[in-house]
Amino acid sequence: MNAVDATFFPGFAPRRVATDEGVEINALVGGSGPPLLVLHGHPQTHVIWHRVAGRLAERFTVVLADLRGYGDSSKPAGTADHGNYSKRVMARDMLRLMQALGHARFAVLAHDRGARVTHRLAADHPQAVSRLVLLDIAPTLAMYTQTTEAFARAYWHWFFLIQRAPMPERLLEADPGAYVRELMGARHAGLGPFDPRALNEYTRCLSQPGAAHALCEDYRAAATIDLEHDRADREQGLKLAMPLMVLWGAKGIVQRCFDPLAEWQKVAADVRGQAVDCGHYIPEEAPDQLLSVALPFLANQA
């Protein structure tokens, strides 16, 4: 366990699990009780959960994982169709991780990119997911098809990162720390909510060989093959059946540009949700509010 993890996650143990195609997923495991998979967003790692993991571990066996391409997980080169960074493949990573840890069925708490992976995990493997909490996203297909000028200006990185390699990779690699600080600091609350040690960890991980490419491939997949998968679900009338809670920042772009609850009701049968008094980075900006709402919901998993 590295020094940052030892500081932020006392009592957690490191795990590294091989999934498909030789990919290894980095994770920390702590606590006891029903299993709970916890997934981060962009451009972050499992460290985003440092303000809530201890309290979650009082009630759950918590698995904090780094997505493929992020943190200290493997960063394979992308394929021509970006398919090995599709949310379908990234979701399968998480299924393999949980199975390797002995959890055939589990709940999921996920933010941003991790929430998109979780949406696909629940759609493709409904027998494995008991319930899910998704933070500050609307479904990917809805966000692309409803793009406005306000959304494009605020989420400019969605359209920058999908450009043909290696242009965006080259720019990210020139100064990963600037990308982390300026992207995250441009949101509602600036850099104030973030522990400097966490920001340094996000920068360290984005500075690793292959990390910038992996990050871009995640977004390229979201703009291509992931949309194909989502459209296929819509055409087949597929809806998530397990209980779903969606939370979003009242001061964020998702609130401003979309109706997240209505959009999730189009793709899931059992949905509830509300805004939280913060911006995009709910686990770091409003950890107590997050736990007050999410814990009772997650405690009902069956």
Stockholm file with secondary structure:
# STOCKHOLM 1.0

chainA/1-302         MNAVDATFFPGFAPRRVATDEGVEINALVGGSGPPLLVLHGHPQTHVIWHRVAGRLAERFTVVLADLRGYGDSSKPAGTADHGNYSKRVMARDMLRLMQALGHARFAVLAHDRGARVTHRLAADHPQAVSRLVLLDIAPTLAMYTQTTEAFARAYWHWFFLIQRAPMPERLLEADPGAYVRELMGARHAGLGPFDPRALNEYTRCLSQPGAAHALCEDYRAAATIDLEHDRADREQGLKLAMPLMVLWGAKGIVQRCFDPLAEWQKVAADVRGQAVDCGHYIPEEAPDQLLSVALPFLANQA
#=GR chainA/1-302 SS CCHHHHHHSTTCEEEEEECSTTCEEEEEEEECSSEEEEECCTTCCGGGGTTTHHHHHTTSEEEEECCTTSTTSCCCCCCTTCGGGSHHHHHHHHHHHHHHTTCSSEEEEEETHHHHHHHHHHHHCTTTEEEEEEESCCCHHHHHHTCCHHHHHHTHHHHHTTSSTTHHHHHHHHCHHHHHHHHHHTSTTTTTTSCHHHHHHHHHHHTSTTHHHHHHHHHHHHTTHHHHHHHHHHHHTCCBCSCEEEEEETTSHHHHHCCHHHHHHTTBSSEEEEEESSCSCHHHHCHHHHHHHHHHHHTTCC
#=GC SS_cons         CCHHHHHHSTTCEEEEEECSTTCEEEEEEEECSSEEEEECCTTCCGGGGTTTHHHHHTTSEEEEECCTTSTTSCCCCCCTTCGGGSHHHHHHHHHHHHHHTTCSSEEEEEETHHHHHHHHHHHHCTTTEEEEEEESCCCHHHHHHTCCHHHHHHTHHHHHTTSSTTHHHHHHHHCHHHHHHHHHHTSTTTTTTSCHHHHHHHHHHHTSTTHHHHHHHHHHHHTTHHHHHHHHHHHHTCCBCSCEEEEEETTSHHHHHCCHHHHHHTTBSSEEEEEESSCSCHHHHCHHHHHHHHHHHHTTCC
//
